[in-house]
Amino acid sequence: MKYFFLLSGLVFGNYFFSQNIKDNKISINYIQLPKQKVDESISTFFTIYKDSYLDKNNQQLSIYQFKVDSAEAEQQIKIKTWKTLKNTIKRNYLDSLSVWKQNIAKGINRAKPTEPIYPEYPESYFLFPPVLSKSLSELMSNKSIKIAGFSEGNSGVRIEIDNLGLEVISIKGKYANQGKSYVVTARYKMPIVIKTFISGDLLHQKQYHNKIANHVVFKGKTEYDYEIWKMNVGESNKDIWINLQRKLWNTAINNISSVLDSEIGYPKKRENTEVYIVKKFQDYNYEKLLSAYNYAESGYGQVGLDRNKSRAKTQLIKAINIWEQEMKESDLANKKSRINSKISGLISANLADAYFWTEDFEKSNFYINKAINQGNLKAKNHCKKLKKDIPEFKKRYNVYIQ
């Protein structure tokens, strides 16, 4: 029992001594720096659209005309065969009627010959309309490349876009879903080449949609529904490839905009963080930590105002100076000290964040390691993510200040 009360005293003594920490959650809006810096005198870009797809269209029209000519010739052969067969059957029928009529004149009564069933007229042929590529402006007049930090103009960063044209390689149908549906799939590709130049030098090149992919043309219950659908398409002269082209263009434009944002742009981003303060505890005063928080909150609120973060850094350095001064009282061995290991770890986390956003990554990393090695679980978890962010942010910063 003696040992029980002794252990209880230690546990509850530490509990009642533990300082009360407040986590102040802050959202930081910032401007991401580029991987490759463009001279800041260049603030515009322009886009040149090439029309290689027209060659593909001419090729598709030639192929389609060949198919029409072939189908028409085959159809004429079928009609001629049908007409010959029908005439033969009808001639034989007329011969039998003549014999029947002659017999009646001779007094021989026989049943009138039954009119035969004639072969059906050949069905008209169906051909999908030619696969004709369209320009981006025809498909989506409001869709264009965007680069954060740049405006569209007639000079600056040059972007060349060349659509080589949609090519449909095959169209095949089959039953799916245990025979409950009939799906017709087209295999296609539509290469779009996008190149970006700065002062005549190639910065980036990427080709989209050059690999063969699948596109569902029709989905219904049976192959007979597909035949009805084809009839409707033929009657309405509907271009069944418009939506596919819109989708492919949309993917390419969104992707290259994202790539250029990351490479040379200045997109607005957001990160979430926490600033830790300690409420007054016993005879200890933590008013300075509250002052540091106010400076930090003001600084973080100004991070996204400019690329070099100059206004934010002024406020954050004030917070850093207070936290650094408080850390001089750190006593990791004494849990009852004003700046014990717990408080030291949380202040280290605050310093790691503040140095990170003032772009002093060496000191940020120093306090990250300190918080991870000496701080409590809250400080460690706070800094582990920050540590992962340093390499990318540091690389971009070093490019920007060159």
Backbone hydrogen bonds, N-H to C=O, Kabsch-Sander energy under -0.5 kcal/mol:
donor,donor_aa,acceptor,acceptor_aa,energy
5,F,1,M,-2.2
6,L,2,K,-1.7
7,L,3,Y,-2.6
8,S,4,F,-2.7
9,G,5,F,-2.0
10,L,6,L,-1.7
11,V,7,L,-2.4
12,F,8,S,-2.8
13,G,9,G,-1.8
14,N,10,L,-2.1
15,Y,11,V,-2.1
16,F,12,F,-2.8
17,F,13,G,-1.2
18,S,14,N,-1.5
21,I,19,Q,-0.7
22,K,277,I,-2.7
23,D,21,I,-0.5
24,N,22,K,-0.6
24,N,275,V,-2.0
25,K,23,D,-0.8
26,I,273,T,-2.6
28,I,26,I,-0.5
28,I,271,E,-4.0
29,N,27,S,-0.6
30,Y,269,K,-2.2
32,Q,30,Y,-0.6
32,Q,267,P,-2.8
35,K,262,S,-1.0
35,K,263,E,-0.7
36,Q,263,E,-3.3
42,I,39,D,-2.8
43,S,41,S,-0.8
45,F,151,S,-1.6
46,F,157,V,-2.6
48,I,159,I,-3.4
49,Y,47,T,-0.5
50,K,48,I,-0.6
50,K,161,I,-3.3
53,Y,163,N,-1.0
54,L,51,D,-1.8
55,D,52,S,-1.1
56,K,52,S,-1.1
57,N,53,Y,-2.6
58,N,54,L,-2.5
59,Q,55,D,-2.1
60,Q,56,K,-2.8
61,L,57,N,-2.7
62,S,58,N,-2.0
63,I,59,Q,-2.4
64,Y,60,Q,-2.8
65,Q,61,L,-2.5
66,F,62,S,-2.1
67,K,63,I,-2.4
68,V,64,Y,-2.6
69,D,65,Q,-2.8
70,S,66,F,-2.6
71,A,67,K,-3.1
72,E,68,V,-2.9
73,A,69,D,-2.4
74,E,70,S,-2.5
75,Q,71,A,-2.4
76,Q,72,E,-2.2
77,I,73,A,-1.9
78,K,74,E,-2.2
79,I,75,Q,-2.4
80,K,76,Q,-2.5
81,T,77,I,-2.6
82,W,78,K,-2.7
83,K,79,I,-2.8
84,T,80,K,-2.4
85,L,81,T,-2.5
86,K,82,W,-2.7
87,N,83,K,-2.6
88,T,84,T,-2.2
89,I,85,L,-2.3
90,K,86,K,-2.8
91,R,87,N,-2.8
92,N,88,T,-2.3
93,Y,89,I,-2.1
94,L,90,K,-2.9
95,D,91,R,-2.4
96,S,92,N,-2.0
97,L,93,Y,-2.2
98,S,94,L,-2.3
99,V,95,D,-2.2
100,W,96,S,-2.3
101,K,97,L,-2.5
102,Q,98,S,-2.3
103,N,99,V,-2.2
104,I,100,W,-1.7
105,A,101,K,-1.8
106,K,102,Q,-1.2
107,G,104,I,-1.7
108,I,103,N,-3.4
109,N,107,G,-0.8
110,R,108,I,-0.7
118,Y,116,P,-0.6
132,L,130,P,-1.1
133,S,131,V,-0.5
139,L,135,S,-1.6
140,M,136,L,-3.4
143,K,140,M,-1.4
150,F,147,I,-2.2
151,S,43,S,-2.3
153,G,45,F,-3.2
157,V,44,T,-2.2
158,R,197,F,-2.3
159,I,46,F,-2.4
160,E,195,K,-2.9
161,I,48,I,-2.9
162,D,193,V,-2.8
163,N,50,K,-0.8
163,N,161,I,-0.5
164,L,162,D,-0.7
164,L,191,P,-2.9
165,G,191,P,-0.5
167,E,189,K,-2.7
169,I,167,E,-0.7
169,I,187,R,-2.9
170,S,187,R,-1.2
172,K,185,T,-2.5
174,K,183,V,-2.3
176,A,181,S,-3.0
180,K,176,A,-0.8
180,K,177,N,-1.2
181,S,176,A,-1.8
182,Y,220,G,-3.5
183,V,174,K,-2.9
183,V,181,S,-0.5
184,V,218,F,-3.0
185,T,172,K,-3.3
185,T,183,V,-0.5
186,A,215,H,-3.3
187,R,170,S,-2.5
188,Y,186,A,-0.5
188,Y,213,A,-2.6
189,K,167,E,-1.6
190,M,209,H,-1.9
192,I,208,Y,-2.0
193,V,162,D,-2.8
194,I,192,I,-0.5
194,I,206,K,-2.7
195,K,160,E,-2.6
196,T,204,H,-2.8
197,F,158,R,-3.2
198,I,201,D,-2.7
201,D,198,I,-2.2
203,L,196,T,-3.4
204,H,196,T,-1.4
206,K,194,I,-2.1
208,Y,192,I,-2.8
213,A,188,Y,-2.9
215,H,186,A,-2.3
217,V,184,V,-2.5
217,V,215,H,-0.6
218,F,184,V,-1.5
220,G,182,Y,-2.6
226,Y,222,T,-1.2
227,E,223,E,-1.6
228,I,224,Y,-1.9
229,W,225,D,-2.5
230,K,226,Y,-2.4
231,M,227,E,-1.9
232,N,228,I,-2.3
233,V,229,W,-2.5
234,G,230,K,-2.5
235,E,231,M,-2.4
236,S,232,N,-2.4
237,N,233,V,-1.4
238,K,233,V,-1.2
240,I,238,K,-0.9
242,I,239,D,-0.9
245,Q,241,W,-2.1
246,R,242,I,-2.4
247,K,243,N,-2.4
248,L,244,L,-2.4
249,W,245,Q,-2.6
250,N,246,R,-2.6
251,T,247,K,-2.1
252,A,248,L,-2.2
253,I,249,W,-2.9
254,N,250,N,-2.3
255,N,251,T,-2.3
256,I,252,A,-2.6
257,S,253,I,-2.1
258,S,254,N,-2.0
259,V,255,N,-2.7
260,L,256,I,-2.8
261,D,257,S,-2.1
262,S,258,S,-2.0
263,E,259,V,-2.4
264,I,260,L,-2.5
265,G,260,L,-1.8
266,Y,148,A,-2.3
269,K,30,Y,-3.2
271,E,28,I,-2.3
273,T,26,I,-2.9
275,V,24,N,-2.2
277,I,22,K,-1.9
279,K,20,N,-2.2
281,F,284,Y,-1.0
284,Y,281,F,-2.8
289,L,286,Y,-0.7
290,L,286,Y,-1.2
291,S,287,E,-2.1
292,A,288,K,-2.6
293,Y,289,L,-2.1
294,N,290,L,-2.1
295,Y,291,S,-2.1
296,A,292,A,-2.7
297,E,293,Y,-3.3
298,S,294,N,-2.0
299,G,295,Y,-2.7
300,Y,296,A,-3.3
301,G,297,E,-1.6
302,Q,298,S,-0.5
302,Q,299,G,-1.5
303,V,300,Y,-0.8
304,G,29,N,-0.6
305,L,302,Q,-1.6
306,D,303,V,-0.6
309,K,306,D,-0.6
313,K,309,K,-2.8
314,T,310,S,-1.4
315,Q,311,R,-1.1
316,L,312,A,-2.6
317,I,313,K,-2.5
318,K,314,T,-0.9
319,A,315,Q,-1.6
320,I,316,L,-2.7
321,N,317,I,-2.4
322,I,318,K,-1.5
323,W,319,A,-2.5
324,E,320,I,-2.9
325,Q,321,N,-1.9
326,E,322,I,-2.3
327,M,323,W,-2.1
328,K,324,E,-0.7
328,K,325,Q,-0.9
329,E,326,E,-1.8
330,S,327,M,-1.6
331,D,339,I,-2.8
334,N,331,D,-0.7
335,K,333,A,-0.7
337,S,334,N,-1.5
340,N,337,S,-0.7
340,N,338,R,-0.7
344,S,340,N,-3.1
345,G,341,S,-2.2
346,L,342,K,-1.7
347,I,343,I,-2.6
348,S,344,S,-2.4
349,A,345,G,-1.7
350,N,346,L,-2.1
351,L,347,I,-2.7
352,A,348,S,-2.6
353,D,349,A,-2.1
354,A,350,N,-2.5
355,Y,351,L,-3.0
356,F,352,A,-1.7
357,W,353,D,-2.2
358,T,354,A,-1.3
359,E,356,F,-1.0
360,D,355,Y,-2.7
361,F,359,E,-0.9
364,S,360,D,-2.0
365,N,361,F,-2.4
366,F,362,E,-1.9
367,Y,363,K,-2.3
368,I,364,S,-2.1
369,N,365,N,-2.4
370,K,366,F,-1.8
371,A,367,Y,-2.5
372,I,368,I,-2.6
373,N,369,N,-2.5
374,Q,370,K,-2.5
375,G,370,K,-0.6
375,G,371,A,-1.7
380,K,376,N,-2.4
381,N,377,L,-2.7
382,H,378,K,-1.9
383,C,379,A,-1.8
384,K,380,K,-1.7
385,K,381,N,-1.0
386,L,382,H,-0.8
387,K,383,C,-2.3
388,K,384,K,-1.3
389,D,385,K,-1.3
390,I,386,L,-1.2
393,F,389,D,-2.1
394,K,390,I,-3.2
395,K,391,P,-2.1
396,R,392,E,-2.1
397,Y,393,F,-2.4
398,N,394,K,-2.6
399,V,395,K,-1.6
400,Y,396,R,-2.2
401,I,397,Y,-2.2
402,Q,398,N,-0.5
402,Q,399,V,-0.8
